[in-house]
Amino acid sequence: MRTFPHVSLRLSLAPETLLGSGKAALLQGIAETGSISAASRAMGMSYKRAWYLIDTLNSTFAEPLVVSVKGGRTGGGASLTDTGRTVLQLYRSLEDKMRAAALDELKELAALAAPPKV
């Protein structure tokens, strides 16, 4: 659950390719579940949308971030590549640094904000 005020990180990786909290959460979900469908379902995202985002990320980097194995009797699955794990770790590190750098200003903004409307 988010607290307010908060900051979120969105990186412009290419002219029309962003890496933000949604794509990072999708990567995290795939890493944790080993499944694109499970990760997208947990986020309330369609499988088609998840694949589009993965395809966008995979084509942005020199190496793919996510690889998948088709289902069958042995079952399918997906996993992050070494590059995918590195990209996710770097994104999370940048998030932590950004939040730490913005903490004092966020506290000041929160003190100046009107109470939430119920």
C-alpha positions as a printed NumPy array, in Angstrom:
array([[  0.   ,   0.   ,   0.   ],
       [  1.31 ,   3.434,  -0.913],
       [  1.779,   6.232,   1.502],
       [  1.3  ,   9.834,   0.437],
       [  3.022,  11.882,  -0.652],
       [  5.385,   9.568,  -2.504],
       [  7.644,   9.675,  -5.513],
       [  7.891,   7.133,  -8.279],
       [ 10.654,   6.514, -10.752],
       [ 10.173,   6.412, -14.514],
       [ 13.252,   6.01 , -16.694],
       [ 13.314,   6.91 , -20.386],
       [ 15.376,   4.131, -21.924],
       [ 14.696,   4.985, -25.56 ],
       [ 12.55 ,   7.579, -27.357],
       [  9.335,   5.629, -26.771],
       [ 10.37 ,   3.128, -24.109],
       [  9.959,   3.747, -20.403],
       [ 10.843,   1.635, -17.396],
       [  8.673,   2.467, -14.423],
       [  7.047,   0.865, -11.437],
       [  4.607,  -1.212, -13.531],
       [  7.227,  -2.896, -15.697],
       [  9.463,  -3.361, -12.665],
       [  6.574,  -4.995, -10.787],
       [  5.95 ,  -7.282, -13.768],
       [  9.605,  -8.318, -13.844],
       [  9.505,  -8.871, -10.064],
       [  6.347, -10.961, -10.395],
       [  7.899, -13.143, -13.084],
       [ 10.998, -13.614, -10.948],
       [  8.866, -14.636,  -7.961],
       [  6.304, -16.838,  -9.709],
       [  8.163, -18.193, -12.726],
       [  5.1  , -17.36 , -14.787],
       [  3.999, -14.474, -16.988],
       [  0.341, -15.361, -16.517],
       [  0.638, -15.546, -12.721],
       [  2.553, -12.275, -12.571],
       [  0.07 , -10.472, -14.824],
       [ -2.926, -11.939, -12.979],
       [ -1.539, -10.73 ,  -9.623],
       [ -1.283,  -7.238, -11.1  ],
       [ -4.767,  -7.278, -12.625],
       [ -3.186,  -7.048, -16.072],
       [ -4.107,  -9.033, -19.147],
       [ -1.681, -11.669, -20.342],
       [ -1.608,  -9.941, -23.739],
       [ -0.618,  -6.62 , -22.127],
       [  2.09 ,  -8.339, -20.065],
       [  3.549,  -9.922, -23.206],
       [  3.516,  -6.554, -24.974],
       [  5.464,  -4.963, -22.102],
       [  7.938,  -7.851, -21.997],
       [  8.426,  -7.675, -25.756],
       [  9.066,  -3.928, -25.484],
       [ 11.663,  -4.446, -22.76 ],
       [ 13.292,  -7.393, -24.528],
       [ 13.722,  -5.344, -27.695],
       [ 15.101,  -2.331, -25.8  ],
       [ 18.082,  -4.113, -24.288],
       [ 20.973,  -5.833, -26.057],
       [ 19.907,  -9.111, -24.435],
       [ 16.378, -10.221, -23.474],
       [ 15.223,  -9.652, -19.907],
       [ 12.647, -12.458, -19.876],
       [ 12.719, -15.906, -21.482],
       [  9.789, -18.283, -21.603],
       [  9.184, -21.954, -22.223],
       [  5.92 , -23.041, -23.829],
       [  3.577, -25.206, -21.803],
       [  2.806, -28.84 , -22.318],
       [  2.916, -31.935, -20.183],
       [  5.911, -30.587, -18.286],
       [  4.349, -27.127, -17.976],
       [  5.672, -23.852, -19.222],
       [  7.157, -20.959, -17.426],
       [  9.182, -17.82 , -17.628],
       [ 12.22 , -16.454, -15.896],
       [ 14.434, -13.424, -15.84 ],
       [ 17.76 , -13.69 , -17.581],
       [ 20.925, -12.462, -15.883],
       [ 20.37 ,  -9.169, -17.706],
       [ 16.764,  -9.068, -16.483],
       [ 17.828,  -9.607, -12.88 ],
       [ 20.487,  -6.895, -13.239],
       [ 18.039,  -4.397, -14.769],
       [ 15.506,  -5.04 , -11.982],
       [ 18.185,  -4.711,  -9.29 ],
       [ 19.464,  -1.446, -10.778],
       [ 15.938,  -0.046, -11.015],
       [ 15.21 ,  -0.968,  -7.368],
       [ 18.52 ,   0.592,  -6.292],
       [ 17.672,   3.835,  -8.106],
       [ 14.216,   3.831,  -6.463],
       [ 15.76 ,   3.488,  -3.003],
       [ 18.241,   6.3  ,  -3.654],
       [ 15.543,   8.582,  -5.059],
       [ 13.24 ,   8.   ,  -2.078],
       [ 16.051,   8.645,   0.383],
       [ 17.034,  11.856,  -1.436],
       [ 13.429,  13.115,  -1.492],
       [ 12.485,  12.218,   2.101],
       [ 12.931,  15.654,   3.707],
       [ 11.037,  17.464,   0.965],
       [  8.237,  14.885,   1.055],
       [  7.859,  15.421,   4.792],
       [  7.634,  19.185,   4.268],
       [  5.075,  18.765,   1.496],
       [  3.019,  16.409,   3.669],
       [  3.014,  18.974,   6.481],
       [  1.712,  21.646,   4.081],
       [ -0.948,  19.477,   2.464],
       [ -4.625,  19.736,   3.347],
       [ -6.099,  16.76 ,   5.181],
       [ -7.457,  14.038,   2.849],
       [-11.108,  14.435,   1.889],
       [-13.274,  11.585,   3.053]])
